[in-house]
Amino acid sequence: MPPAPPPALRTVWLLRHAKAVADLPPGGTDFDRVLAPRGRRDATALGGRIGRRGKGLGLGRVRLPEVALVSAAARTMATAELMCAGMAAPPLLERRHDLYGAEPEEVVALLRALDDDISTVLVVGHNPTMQALGLGLLSPDDTDGHDLVVRRGFPTCALGVYEFGPVAWRDVGARRARLAGLFIPPFAKEG
């Protein structure tokens, strides 16, 4: 039996869906709300800022997500699709009904179930879960990251990039990450 590969750096991109319309569609529910024009603009601009190689965020060595776990709600799916449209190799989008209304611990359980061949994942969801998870993942040693998330919050279309590692996905959890970056609209496209 060959030895197990060494643990790798794990990166989690947490994205709150972009701004949605306030009104429910005729005969629809909250699940069916679509993006507002501002939301479509912000999600598209975020994708443009990330760029085709992911360097537009200024994160250096951070890799683009390989897979995206996306709440099945209309506004989260649209946010993910618009953001990922500009990537040379967009992540595989997994529509997840269990992310709609999920608690932070449930999202962590999904992360822990990922295959270790994956190093970077995007999670697209809703508040208050995204902000609570964004704060809860941070190591107590990352006081700057904690202060930034508390001060800026997690408004619509906010993207937090969290690094763990090197660890296996099963070891990812609360109070173990470092904030690599927090990006909040409006987004200027990098030149």
Secondary structure, DSSP 8 states (H G I E B T S, - for coil): -------EEEEEEEEE---B-SS--TT--GGG--B-HHHHHHHHHHHHHHTTTSGGG--TT----SEEEEESSHHHHHHHHHHHTT-SS--EEEEEGGGTT--HHHHHHHHHTS-TT--EEEEEE-TTHHHHHHHHTB-TT-HHHHHHHHHH---TT-EEEEEEEEE-GGG--TT-BEEEEEE-SS-----
